[in-house]
Amino acid sequence: MAHAEPLLQSPGRRPRRDWSGTLIITSLTGAFGSSFLYGYNLSVVNAPTVYIKRFYNQSWERRYGYVIDGATLTLLWSITVSVFSIGGLVGAIIATPAVKFFGRYGVNEGVALDRGARSDASCSLQAGLFPQVGCWCLCVQELGPKGEEGGRETQELGESLWPCLFAMIVVPSLIQVGILPFLPESPRYLLLEKHDRHGAEKAFQKFLGKNDVSQEVEEVLAESQAQLNVKIESVLQLLRNRSVRWQVITVIITMACYQLCGLNAIWYYTNSIFSEAGIHHKMIPYVTLSTSAIEILAAVFSGLVIERLGRRPLLIGGFGLMVIFFTILTVSLTLQNHAYWLPYLSIFCILATIASFCIGPGGIPFILTGELFQQTQRPAAFMIAGTVNWLSNFSVGLLFPFIQAGLHTFCFLVFAVICLLGAIYLFFILPETKNRTINEISQTFAKRNKVTLEGREMSQFSSETKSSEEQGHNISSTLDNGETKSRII
C-alpha cells in the first residue's frame, strides 16, 4: 500500500492519468484511418464539382448526341455526392459480426487494404468505410480517449487530374496497415470475447505504461463474470427491450439530427454557396480551407471542455446556435444584393455554423451511443445508430440539390427547424451522462420507460458495483469526483 500513497491526491490537484506512447499512437492511427477518411470522403467531391459536372456533360453528349438537361444533371450529381452513404449503410449492417469475428484491428486493416487496392474515382460507394468507422467507435470506447478528426483538401490539381483526389485515400490506408499490426488489441476485447488473459495483461501494460495491471484486469473480469449468463442482444431484441426504449429513441433522433442538421449540405456544396455569396472563384478554395481550420479549433475546444461542461450542454447548445446562424444565413443570402457587407456575413454564418456543429453535435452522438447502453447492448446500439446515420446522410446528399433549387435561399430554414426540434427533444429527454454509471443513467430513463430495474438487470449492476467496492483499497489514483479512475475499457 505504501507505493499507492503518493498517488492519492488532494481535492485541489488534478489526478495523474495513465497515458503511454502506445495509447496515443493507437488513438491517432485509428482517427487518421477512419474518422479522417470519413470527413475526407464527405467533402472531397466539393472541390472538383465543376470538373465532374463537365465530365458528365461531355460523357452524356458523346454517348447520346445531345446535351444533358438540368434536372438529369442535378440527379446525377446528387447521386454522386450521396452514393458512398449506401456503402456506409452496408458496412453498418455487417460491422458487428465482422468486429466480433476479426477483432477491432482486424477489420480496420482489412478495410484499409481494400481501399488501397481500389483507390480510384469509381469506388465512391466505399462499402468498407463504415465497418472501420463503426468498429473504431467501439474500439475507442474500449481504449479510453474519445475524439473525432477531420480533414479537407482544395482542388489544385487541374481538370485532368481531379480523379487523383479520390485516389489519395490510399495514403492513410497504407499508413494504418503499416502501424496497426504492431499495436496490441483492445484489452477488453481480448478478455471478454477471446478469453486471453495473458494477451489482455500485455495490452494493458502497453496502453497504460506500467507493469502492475492486476486491478484493471480484475475489473474487466468482474464485469465478465457478471455477464456470464447474459447474452449479447440482437438489434431486434434491443428494439423490443422496454427498459431501453427511450435510450434507443434518443440515439435514433440524435443520429438523425446529426446528419439532417445541414452540415453535410454545407460541406457538399460549400463552393456554390460561397459563389452565390459573391466570393470570387479564385478565392473560394482559400475560403473553403478556412472552414477546416474552424472545424479543427472547435473540435479541440470541445475535447477540452466536454468533461467539465458535460455532453448535454454542448449538444443542446450546438444545435441551438445552429438554429440562430442558419436563420441569419437565410436572411443574409436573401438580401445579399442590398448591401455590400452581406456576403461577408454569409461567410461568417457558415463558419459559425460549422463551429457550432463541431463543439457538440459533431462528436457527442457517437459518445452517447456507447454511454446509454450496457456492454451486451452496445453492438446492436451501434448498428442502429450507424444505419440511421447513413440513411440520413444519403437523404441529405440526394435531396438537398432539389431543396436548394426549389427553396433557393430559404433552403437552410429546413435545417434550422430540424436543429430546433432536436434541441427541444434533447432538452426534455436527455439526462447528463458525464461521470455517471450505466446504472444511474438507466435509473433516469426507467420512469420514462415505465419499467423498474430489478431482477437480472439489478443483479448485474449490483455485481459490478460490489466488484468495484471490493477493489477500492487497491486504487492507485482517483478522479476529481472521487470515483475510480478512468480505465482502459
Secondary structure, 3 states (H helix, E strand, C coil): CHHHHHHCCCCCCCCCCCCCHHHHHHHHHHHHHHHHHHHHHHHCCCCCHHHHHHHHHHHHHHHHCCCCCHHHHHHHHHHHHHCHHHHHHHHHHHHHHHHHHHCHHHHHHHHHHHHHHCCCCCCCCCCCHHHHHHHHHHHHHHHCCCCCCCCCCCCCCCCCCCHHHHHCCHHHHHHHHHHHHHCCCCHHHHHHCCCCHHHHHHHHHHHHCCCCCHHHHHHHHHHHHHCCCCCCCCHHHHHHCHHHHHHHHHHHHHHHHHHHCCHHHHHHCHHHHHHHCCCCCCCHHHHHHHHHHHHHHHHHHHHHHHHHHCHHHHHHHHHHHHHHHHHHHHHHHHCHHHCCCHHHHHHHHHHHHHHHHHHCCCCHHHHHHHHCCCCCCHHHHHHHHHHHHHHHHHHHHHHHHHHHHHHHHHHHHHHHHHHHHHHHHHHHHCCCCCCCCHHHHHHHHHHHHCCCCCCHHHHHHHHHHHHHHHCHHHCCCECCCCCECCCCC
